């Protein structure tokens, strides 16, 4: 049996980053997808409110959609800050 080759330094560094923050890319995709869904829902319920149709149910639903949108933006920005800190640490360590 042949022994496996050791990973290249670039691949090893990427794997170490993935261990520190697993599924970061997947989480960011989910935040964007749910944020887009919240934005679409907010536009739909805002149009219902503007038309004056079913205001009793449209207003809480609109508030929920805006809350989901705000939460996804906050989580995405939090993830971006963590990625930036991780990159800065890596840059300092490499110097």
Backbone as JSON, one array per atom type, in Angstrom:
{
  "sequence": "XXXXXXXXXXXXXXXXXXXXXXXXXXXXXXXXXXXXXXXXXXXXXXXXXXXXXXXXXXXXXXXXXXXXXXXXXXXXXXXXXXXXXXXXXXXXXXX",
  "N": [[0.82, -1.18, 0.0], [0.43, 2.23, -0.74], [1.71, 5.08, 0.9], [-0.13, 7.89, 2.07], [0.23, 11.15, 0.61], [1.56, 14.01, 2.28], [-0.41, 16.93, 3.07], [-0.35, 19.97, 1.11], [1.2, 23.08, 2.18], [-0.62, 25.22, 1.85], [-3.1, 23.96, 1.63], [-3.17, 22.7, 4.09], [-3.26, 24.92, 5.83], [-5.74, 25.97, 5.09], [-7.42, 23.88, 5.89], [-6.99, 23.98, 8.66], [-8.17, 26.45, 9.25], [-10.82, 25.84, 8.6], [-11.39, 24.01, 10.58], [-11.41, 25.63, 12.8], [-13.6, 27.27, 12.33], [-16.14, 25.77, 11.44], [-18.17, 25.16, 8.56], [-18.61, 27.83, 7.8], [-19.05, 29.15, 5.34], [-21.41, 27.88, 4.49], [-23.16, 28.7, 6.51], [-23.21, 31.47, 6.01], [-24.39, 31.49, 3.48], [-26.94, 30.5, 4.16], [-27.83, 32.59, 5.82], [-28.01, 34.65, 3.94], [-29.95, 33.59, 2.18], [-32.22, 33.27, 3.87], [-32.49, 35.92, 4.65], [-33.12, 37.12, 2.19], [-35.57, 35.9, 1.78], [-36.99, 36.97, 3.93], [-36.98, 39.66, 3.15], [-38.49, 39.58, 0.77], [-40.93, 38.67, 1.82], [-41.51, 40.82, 3.52], [-41.91, 42.88, 1.67], [-44.2, 41.93, 0.37], [-46.11, 41.9, 2.47], [-46.03, 44.58, 3.16], [-47.1, 45.74, 0.88], [-49.68, 44.75, 1.1], [-50.47, 46.09, 3.41], [-50.31, 48.73, 2.51], [-52.34, 48.69, 0.63], [-54.45, 48.38, 2.28], [-55.66, 46.01, 2.87], [-56.72, 43.35, 4.86], [-55.5, 44.25, 7.33], [-55.29, 43.58, 10.01], [-54.06, 41.04, 10.11], [-51.9, 41.36, 8.42], [-50.15, 43.27, 9.49], [-48.82, 42.15, 11.89], [-47.5, 40.05, 10.58], [-45.89, 41.44, 8.77], [-44.22, 42.75, 10.6], [-42.92, 40.53, 11.69], [-41.51, 39.57, 9.43], [-39.77, 41.72, 8.95], [-38.32, 41.6, 11.31], [-37.06, 39.09, 10.99], [-35.48, 39.66, 8.76], [-33.81, 41.66, 9.86], [-32.51, 40.15, 11.85], [-31.11, 38.25, 10.27], [-29.38, 39.93, 8.84], [-27.86, 40.93, 10.96], [-26.69, 38.55, 11.97], [-25.2, 37.78, 9.7], [-23.39, 39.9, 9.47], [-22.05, 39.6, 11.9], [-20.8, 37.15, 11.45], [-19.15, 37.92, 9.33], [-17.43, 39.69, 10.64], [-16.14, 37.93, 12.4], [-14.79, 36.33, 10.55], [-13.09, 38.21, 9.45], [-11.52, 38.88, 11.69], [-10.28, 36.43, 12.07], [-8.77, 36.23, 9.73], [-7.07, 38.42, 10.1], [-5.65, 37.59, 12.38], [-4.35, 35.39, 11.27], [-2.77, 36.67, 9.38], [-1.06, 38.18, 11.02], [0.21, 36.13, 12.36], [1.58, 34.92, 10.28], [3.48, 36.78, 9.67]],
  "CA": [[0.0, 0.0, 0.0], [1.18, 3.48, -0.8], [1.39, 6.0, 2.0], [-0.7, 9.13, 1.53], [1.12, 12.31, 0.59], [1.14, 15.05, 3.22], [-1.06, 18.05, 2.36], [0.48, 21.14, 0.85], [1.02, 24.07, 3.25], [-1.84, 26.01, 1.63], [-4.24, 23.12, 1.96], [-3.13, 22.49, 5.54], [-3.74, 26.17, 6.46], [-7.19, 26.06, 4.84], [-8.07, 22.89, 6.75], [-6.95, 24.49, 10.03], [-9.19, 27.49, 9.34], [-12.12, 25.18, 8.58], [-11.58, 23.4, 11.89], [-11.73, 26.71, 13.76], [-14.94, 27.81, 12.04], [-16.73, 24.86, 10.47], [-19.37, 25.51, 7.81], [-18.81, 29.29, 7.74], [-19.65, 29.47, 4.04], [-22.79, 27.4, 4.49], [-23.95, 29.59, 7.37], [-23.4, 32.74, 5.32], [-25.39, 31.25, 2.44], [-28.25, 30.4, 4.8], [-28.22, 33.93, 6.24], [-28.42, 35.4, 2.74], [-31.2, 33.02, 1.67], [-33.32, 33.63, 4.77], [-32.64, 37.37, 4.56], [-33.86, 37.4, 0.96], [-36.94, 35.47, 2.02], [-37.6, 37.99, 4.8], [-37.19, 40.87, 2.36], [-39.63, 39.35, -0.12], [-42.14, 38.65, 2.66], [-41.78, 42.19, 4.0], [-42.48, 43.64, 0.54], [-45.56, 41.44, 0.15], [-47.0, 42.37, 3.53], [-46.09, 46.04, 3.07], [-48.06, 46.06, -0.17], [-51.02, 44.51, 1.66], [-50.77, 47.19, 4.33], [-50.54, 49.94, 1.71], [-53.64, 48.54, -0.01], [-55.48, 48.38, 3.31], [-56.31, 44.7, 2.91], [-56.42, 42.47, 6.0], [-54.48, 44.93, 8.14], [-55.15, 42.87, 11.29], [-53.09, 39.94, 9.98], [-50.73, 41.78, 7.65], [-49.21, 44.04, 10.31], [-47.91, 41.28, 12.63], [-46.67, 39.31, 9.63], [-44.88, 42.38, 8.3], [-43.25, 42.94, 11.68], [-42.13, 39.29, 11.76], [-40.59, 39.53, 8.29], [-38.73, 42.73, 9.19], [-37.49, 41.04, 12.37], [-36.24, 38.04, 10.4], [-34.5, 40.34, 7.93], [-32.84, 42.3, 10.75], [-31.72, 39.09, 12.47], [-30.19, 37.67, 9.29], [-28.33, 40.93, 8.57], [-26.99, 40.96, 12.14], [-25.9, 37.31, 12.0], [-24.25, 37.81, 8.6], [-22.33, 40.85, 9.83], [-21.3, 38.96, 12.97], [-19.98, 36.14, 10.79], [-18.12, 38.63, 8.58], [-16.43, 40.2, 11.61], [-15.35, 36.78, 12.87], [-13.9, 35.93, 9.46], [-12.07, 39.25, 9.34], [-10.6, 38.7, 12.82], [-9.52, 35.23, 11.81], [-7.79, 36.56, 8.7], [-6.06, 39.3, 10.69], [-4.8, 36.74, 13.22], [-3.52, 34.58, 10.39], [-1.78, 37.56, 8.76], [-0.08, 38.51, 12.05], [0.97, 34.91, 12.64], [2.44, 34.65, 9.15], [4.58, 37.76, 9.6]],
  "C": [[0.87, 1.25, 0.0], [0.76, 4.37, 0.36], [0.85, 7.29, 1.4], [0.31, 10.27, 1.61], [0.64, 13.33, 1.63], [0.53, 16.23, 2.45], [-0.07, 19.19, 2.15], [0.26, 22.16, 1.97], [-0.25, 24.9, 3.09], [-3.08, 25.22, 2.03], [-4.32, 22.88, 3.47], [-3.66, 23.73, 6.27], [-5.25, 26.31, 6.28], [-7.96, 25.08, 5.72], [-8.08, 23.35, 8.21], [-8.0, 25.58, 10.24], [-10.59, 26.89, 9.38], [-12.41, 24.51, 9.92], [-11.98, 24.45, 12.91], [-13.14, 27.24, 13.56], [-15.61, 26.92, 11.01], [-18.0, 25.42, 9.83], [-19.64, 27.01, 7.75], [-19.5, 29.68, 6.44], [-21.1, 29.05, 3.96], [-23.67, 28.31, 5.35], [-24.21, 30.92, 6.68], [-24.43, 32.6, 4.2], [-26.79, 31.19, 3.04], [-28.73, 31.77, 5.27], [-28.7, 34.75, 5.05], [-29.77, 34.9, 2.23], [-32.38, 33.41, 2.56], [-33.56, 35.14, 4.78], [-33.42, 37.77, 3.32], [-35.33, 37.01, 1.11], [-37.69, 36.49, 2.89], [-37.88, 39.27, 4.05], [-38.39, 40.73, 1.44], [-40.94, 39.35, 0.67], [-42.51, 40.04, 3.15], [-42.41, 43.03, 2.89], [-43.93, 43.22, 0.3], [-46.51, 42.0, 1.21], [-47.08, 43.89, 3.57], [-47.08, 46.45, 1.99], [-49.49, 45.8, 0.3], [-51.42, 45.63, 2.61], [-51.07, 48.47, 3.55], [-51.9, 49.89, 1.01], [-54.77, 48.55, 1.0], [-56.21, 47.06, 3.43], [-55.82, 43.92, 4.12], [-55.31, 43.03, 6.89], [-54.24, 44.19, 9.46], [-54.12, 41.73, 11.22], [-51.81, 40.37, 9.27], [-49.7, 42.5, 8.52], [-48.3, 43.14, 11.16], [-46.98, 40.47, 11.71], [-45.56, 40.19, 9.06], [-43.8, 42.59, 9.35], [-42.35, 41.71, 11.83], [-41.1, 39.23, 10.63], [-39.46, 40.54, 8.45], [-37.79, 42.24, 10.28], [-36.56, 39.95, 11.86], [-35.13, 38.66, 9.54], [-33.41, 40.98, 8.79], [-31.93, 41.26, 11.42], [-30.7, 38.5, 11.5], [-29.07, 38.64, 8.94], [-27.35, 40.96, 9.74], [-26.1, 39.72, 12.2], [-24.85, 37.3, 10.89], [-23.09, 38.74, 8.92], [-21.45, 40.29, 10.95], [-20.33, 37.92, 12.39], [-18.84, 36.8, 10.0], [-17.03, 39.17, 9.5], [-15.55, 39.07, 12.12], [-14.37, 36.32, 11.8], [-12.77, 36.94, 9.31], [-11.04, 39.13, 10.47], [-9.7, 37.49, 12.6], [-8.43, 35.48, 10.76], [-6.69, 37.46, 9.24], [-5.11, 38.51, 11.6], [-3.83, 35.94, 12.38], [-2.43, 35.44, 9.77], [-0.69, 37.93, 9.78], [0.81, 37.3, 12.33], [1.96, 34.62, 11.51], [3.6, 35.62, 9.04], [5.7, 37.37, 10.46]]
}
